[in-house]
Amino acid sequence: MVPSLKLKSIYGNEIIIKPKDKRLVKTILGGTIFGMGWAMTGACPGPVYILIGNGFAVFVAVLISALLGTLTYGLLSSKLPH
């Protein structure tokens, strides 16, 4: 159980943070997939727009892949065990 920190919102309501289930295997699997994608592109996913703007056109493929991955997750998220 998480110790009570007695945190309150700006309205004076107590903020309760519920403990989450431990998902070690899912976390390791997700981190590995993310890390492999990061390693294959050779750059952090954050500055993709900057890299494209600086003339590194190959990162358009990275951007399209990231958008397709996000779309796929959005379409399947209701069917995934969260």
TIVO-2410 file (N, C-alpha, C; in nm, 3 decimals):
# residues 82
REC num residu      c1      c2      c3 atome chaine
REC   1      M   0.084  -0.118   0.000     N      A
REC   1      M   0.000   0.000   0.000    CA      A
REC   1      M   0.088   0.124   0.000     C      A
REC   2      V   0.047   0.223  -0.077     N      A
REC   2      V   0.120   0.349  -0.085    CA      A
REC   2      V   0.089   0.431   0.039     C      A
REC   3      P   0.191   0.486   0.104     N      A
REC   3      P   0.163   0.568   0.222    CA      A
REC   3      P   0.086   0.694   0.183     C      A
REC   4      S  -0.002   0.738   0.269     N      A
REC   4      S  -0.082   0.856   0.241    CA      A
REC   4      S   0.008   0.980   0.247     C      A
REC   5      L   0.006   1.057   0.139     N      A
REC   5      L   0.088   1.177   0.133    CA      A
REC   5      L   0.009   1.302   0.170     C      A
REC   6      K  -0.121   1.284   0.193     N      A
REC   6      K  -0.210   1.395   0.229    CA      A
REC   6      K  -0.207   1.506   0.124     C      A
REC   7      L  -0.204   1.466  -0.004     N      A
REC   7      L  -0.205   1.563  -0.113    CA      A
REC   7      L  -0.347   1.610  -0.136     C      A
REC   8      K  -0.361   1.739  -0.172     N      A
REC   8      K  -0.493   1.793  -0.199    CA      A
REC   8      K  -0.491   1.868  -0.331     C      A
REC   9      S  -0.605   1.865  -0.400     N      A
REC   9      S  -0.619   1.938  -0.525    CA      A
REC   9      S  -0.638   2.086  -0.494     C      A
REC  10      I  -0.643   2.167  -0.599     N      A
REC  10      I  -0.663   2.311  -0.576    CA      A
REC  10      I  -0.802   2.340  -0.519     C      A
REC  11      Y  -0.891   2.241  -0.527     N      A
REC  11      Y  -1.025   2.255  -0.471    CA      A
REC  11      Y  -1.036   2.201  -0.329     C      A
REC  12      G  -0.925   2.150  -0.275     N      A
REC  12      G  -0.925   2.100  -0.138    CA      A
REC  12      G  -0.959   1.953  -0.125     C      A
REC  13      N  -0.984   1.884  -0.237     N      A
REC  13      N  -1.015   1.741  -0.233    CA      A
REC  13      N  -0.887   1.661  -0.218     C      A
REC  14      E  -0.894   1.554  -0.139     N      A
REC  14      E  -0.776   1.470  -0.122    CA      A
REC  14      E  -0.747   1.394  -0.252     C      A
REC  15      I  -0.620   1.390  -0.290     N      A
REC  15      I  -0.577   1.317  -0.409    CA      A
REC  15      I  -0.535   1.178  -0.366     C      A
REC  16      I  -0.601   1.078  -0.421     N      A
REC  16      I  -0.572   0.939  -0.385    CA      A
REC  16      I  -0.506   0.872  -0.506     C      A
REC  17      I  -0.387   0.820  -0.486     N      A
REC  17      I  -0.315   0.749  -0.591    CA      A
REC  17      I  -0.325   0.600  -0.562     C      A
REC  18      K  -0.395   0.531  -0.649     N      A
REC  18      K  -0.415   0.387  -0.629    CA      A
REC  18      K  -0.291   0.311  -0.678     C      A
REC  19      P  -0.249   0.208  -0.606     N      A
REC  19      P  -0.135   0.129  -0.652    CA      A
REC  19      P  -0.169   0.053  -0.779     C      A
REC  20      K  -0.071   0.041  -0.867     N      A
REC  20      K  -0.092  -0.029  -0.994    CA      A
REC  20      K  -0.037  -0.170  -0.985     C      A
REC  21      D  -0.092  -0.257  -1.070     N      A
REC  21      D  -0.042  -0.394  -1.077    CA      A
REC  21      D   0.099  -0.394  -1.134     C      A
REC  22      K   0.179  -0.486  -1.086     N      A
REC  22      K   0.314  -0.502  -1.139    CA      A
REC  22      K   0.306  -0.582  -1.268     C      A
REC  23      R   0.361  -0.527  -1.375     N      A
REC  23      R   0.357  -0.592  -1.506    CA      A
REC  23      R   0.499  -0.597  -1.562     C      A
REC  24      L   0.585  -0.672  -1.499     N      A
REC  24      L   0.725  -0.675  -1.537    CA      A
REC  24      L   0.746  -0.727  -1.678     C      A
REC  25      V   0.682  -0.835  -1.715     N      A
REC  25      V   0.702  -0.894  -1.848    CA      A
REC  25      V   0.654  -0.798  -1.956     C      A
REC  26      K   0.536  -0.739  -1.939     N      A
REC  26      K   0.483  -0.646  -2.038    CA      A
REC  26      K   0.571  -0.521  -2.049     C      A
REC  27      T   0.622  -0.475  -1.937     N      A
REC  27      T   0.708  -0.357  -1.937    CA      A
REC  27      T   0.838  -0.387  -2.010     C      A
REC  28      I   0.897  -0.501  -1.982     N      A
REC  28      I   1.022  -0.539  -2.049    CA      A
REC  28      I   0.999  -0.559  -2.198     C      A
REC  29      L   0.890  -0.625  -2.235     N      A
REC  29      L   0.860  -0.648  -2.376    CA      A
REC  29      L   0.836  -0.515  -2.449     C      A
REC  30      G   0.755  -0.428  -2.393     N      A
REC  30      G   0.727  -0.298  -2.454    CA      A
REC  30      G   0.853  -0.213  -2.465     C      A
REC  31      G   0.934  -0.211  -2.361     N      A
REC  31      G   1.059  -0.135  -2.364    CA      A
REC  31      G   1.157  -0.189  -2.466     C      A
REC  32      T   1.159  -0.321  -2.481     N      A
REC  32      T   1.248  -0.382  -2.580    CA      A
REC  32      T   1.205  -0.346  -2.722     C      A
REC  33      I   1.075  -0.352  -2.750     N      A
REC  33      I   1.025  -0.316  -2.882    CA      A
REC  33      I   1.055  -0.169  -2.911     C      A
REC  34      F   1.028  -0.082  -2.814     N      A
REC  34      F   1.055   0.060  -2.831    CA      A
REC  34      F   1.205   0.084  -2.853     C      A
REC  35      G   1.288   0.020  -2.773     N      A
REC  35      G   1.433   0.036  -2.786    CA      A
REC  35      G   1.487  -0.015  -2.918     C      A
REC  36      M   1.431  -0.124  -2.967     N      A
REC  36      M   1.475  -0.177  -3.097    CA      A
REC  36      M   1.440  -0.080  -3.210     C      A
REC  37      G   1.320  -0.021  -3.202     N      A
REC  37      G   1.282   0.079  -3.302    CA      A
REC  37      G   1.373   0.200  -3.296     C      A
REC  38      W   1.405   0.243  -3.176     N      A
REC  38      W   1.495   0.356  -3.156    CA      A
REC  38      W   1.633   0.324  -3.213     C      A
REC  39      A   1.682   0.204  -3.187     N      A
REC  39      A   1.814   0.164  -3.236    CA      A
REC  39      A   1.816   0.151  -3.388     C      A
REC  40      M   1.708   0.101  -3.446     N      A
REC  40      M   1.705   0.086  -3.593    CA      A
REC  40      M   1.702   0.222  -3.663     C      A
REC  41      T   1.638   0.321  -3.604     N      A
REC  41      T   1.633   0.453  -3.668    CA      A
REC  41      T   1.760   0.533  -3.640     C      A
REC  42      G   1.826   0.502  -3.531     N      A
REC  42      G   1.950   0.573  -3.498    CA      A
REC  42      G   1.927   0.708  -3.434     C      A
REC  43      A   1.807   0.736  -3.389     N      A
REC  43      A   1.779   0.864  -3.326    CA      A
REC  43      A   1.662   0.852  -3.231     C      A
REC  44      C   1.659   0.942  -3.135     N      A
REC  44      C   1.546   0.951  -3.043    CA      A
REC  44      C   1.422   0.988  -3.123     C      A
REC  45      P   1.306   0.929  -3.092     N      A
REC  45      P   1.185   0.959  -3.168    CA      A
REC  45      P   1.137   1.104  -3.151     C      A
REC  46      G   1.177   1.170  -3.047     N      A
REC  46      G   1.131   1.306  -3.021    CA      A
REC  46      G   1.164   1.407  -3.130     C      A
REC  47      P   1.288   1.416  -3.176     N      A
REC  47      P   1.323   1.520  -3.272    CA      A
REC  47      P   1.306   1.481  -3.419     C      A
REC  48      V   1.215   1.390  -3.449     N      A
REC  48      V   1.196   1.345  -3.587    CA      A
REC  48      V   1.163   1.463  -3.678     C      A
REC  49      Y   1.077   1.554  -3.632     N      A
REC  49      Y   1.039   1.669  -3.714    CA      A
REC  49      Y   1.159   1.759  -3.741     C      A
REC  50      I   1.244   1.777  -3.644     N      A
REC  50      I   1.364   1.859  -3.660    CA      A
REC  50      I   1.458   1.795  -3.761     C      A
REC  51      L   1.476   1.663  -3.750     N      A
REC  51      L   1.563   1.593  -3.843    CA      A
REC  51      L   1.510   1.603  -3.986     C      A
REC  52      I   1.379   1.590  -4.004     N      A
REC  52      I   1.320   1.603  -4.137    CA      A
REC  52      I   1.340   1.745  -4.188     C      A
REC  53      G   1.318   1.842  -4.102     N      A
REC  53      G   1.334   1.982  -4.140    CA      A
REC  53      G   1.477   2.019  -4.176     C      A
REC  54      N   1.573   1.946  -4.122     N      A
REC  54      N   1.713   1.971  -4.153    CA      A
REC  54      N   1.762   1.891  -4.274     C      A
REC  55      G   1.669   1.829  -4.344     N      A
REC  55      G   1.705   1.764  -4.469    CA      A
REC  55      G   1.732   1.615  -4.461     C      A
REC  56      F   1.711   1.554  -4.347     N      A
REC  56      F   1.730   1.409  -4.334    CA      A
REC  56      F   1.600   1.339  -4.373     C      A
REC  57      A   1.577   1.330  -4.503     N      A
REC  57      A   1.450   1.280  -4.556    CA      A
REC  57      A   1.421   1.136  -4.517     C      A
REC  58      V   1.523   1.059  -4.484     N      A
REC  58      V   1.501   0.920  -4.445    CA      A
REC  58      V   1.412   0.911  -4.320     C      A
REC  59      F   1.409   1.018  -4.242     N      A
REC  59      F   1.329   1.015  -4.120    CA      A
REC  59      F   1.179   1.032  -4.147     C      A
REC  60      V   1.143   1.058  -4.272     N      A
REC  60      V   1.001   1.057  -4.309    CA      A
REC  60      V   0.946   0.916  -4.288     C      A
REC  61      A   1.027   0.815  -4.319     N      A
REC  61      A   0.986   0.676  -4.297    CA      A
REC  61      A   0.966   0.650  -4.148     C      A
REC  62      V   1.050   0.708  -4.064     N      A
REC  62      V   1.036   0.693  -3.919    CA      A
REC  62      V   0.906   0.758  -3.873     C      A
REC  63      L   0.879   0.878  -3.924     N      A
REC  63      L   0.757   0.948  -3.886    CA      A
REC  63      L   0.632   0.870  -3.928     C      A
REC  64      I   0.632   0.821  -4.052     N      A
REC  64      I   0.518   0.743  -4.100    CA      A
REC  64      I   0.500   0.616  -4.016     C      A
REC  65      S   0.609   0.550  -3.984     N      A
REC  65      S   0.602   0.429  -3.902    CA      A
REC  65      S   0.547   0.460  -3.763     C      A
REC  66      A   0.591   0.570  -3.704     N      A
REC  66      A   0.543   0.608  -3.571    CA      A
REC  66      A   0.393   0.639  -3.576     C      A
REC  67      L   0.351   0.709  -3.680     N      A
REC  67      L   0.208   0.741  -3.693    CA      A
REC  67      L   0.124   0.616  -3.716     C      A
REC  68      L   0.173   0.525  -3.798     N      A
REC  68      L   0.100   0.399  -3.820    CA      A
REC  68      L   0.094   0.314  -3.693     C      A
REC  69      G   0.204   0.312  -3.618     N      A
REC  69      G   0.205   0.240  -3.491    CA      A
REC  69      G   0.106   0.299  -3.391     C      A
REC  70      T   0.099   0.431  -3.386     N      A
REC  70      T   0.005   0.498  -3.297    CA      A
REC  70      T  -0.139   0.472  -3.340     C      A
REC  71      L  -0.163   0.478  -3.470     N      A
REC  71      L  -0.297   0.448  -3.523    CA      A
REC  71      L  -0.338   0.305  -3.490     C      A
REC  72      T  -0.246   0.211  -3.512     N      A
REC  72      T  -0.274   0.070  -3.483    CA      A
REC  72      T  -0.308   0.051  -3.336     C      A
REC  73      Y  -0.229   0.113  -3.248     N      A
REC  73      Y  -0.258   0.103  -3.105    CA      A
REC  73      Y  -0.395   0.163  -3.073     C      A
REC  74      G  -0.425   0.278  -3.133     N      A
REC  74      G  -0.554   0.341  -3.107    CA      A
REC  74      G  -0.671   0.252  -3.150     C      A
REC  75      L  -0.654   0.184  -3.261     N      A
REC  75      L  -0.762   0.096  -3.310    CA      A
REC  75      L  -0.776  -0.030  -3.224     C      A
REC  76      L  -0.665  -0.079  -3.169     N      A
REC  76      L  -0.667  -0.204  -3.093    CA      A
REC  76      L  -0.673  -0.185  -2.942     C      A
REC  77      S  -0.658  -0.062  -2.893     N      A
REC  77      S  -0.646  -0.041  -2.748    CA      A
REC  77      S  -0.766  -0.091  -2.668     C      A
REC  78      S  -0.884  -0.085  -2.726     N      A
REC  78      S  -1.001  -0.132  -2.651    CA      A
REC  78      S  -1.003  -0.284  -2.637     C      A
REC  79      K  -0.925  -0.353  -2.720     N      A
REC  79      K  -0.921  -0.499  -2.716    CA      A
REC  79      K  -0.801  -0.550  -2.635     C      A
REC  80      L  -0.711  -0.461  -2.596     N      A
REC  80      L  -0.591  -0.500  -2.522    CA      A
REC  80      L  -0.618  -0.505  -2.374     C      A
REC  81      P  -0.551  -0.595  -2.302     N      A
REC  81      P  -0.572  -0.602  -2.156    CA      A
REC  81      P  -0.492  -0.493  -2.084     C      A
REC  82      H  -0.557  -0.387  -2.046     N      A
REC  82      H  -0.494  -0.277  -1.972    CA      A
REC  82      H  -0.524  -0.292  -1.826     C      A
***
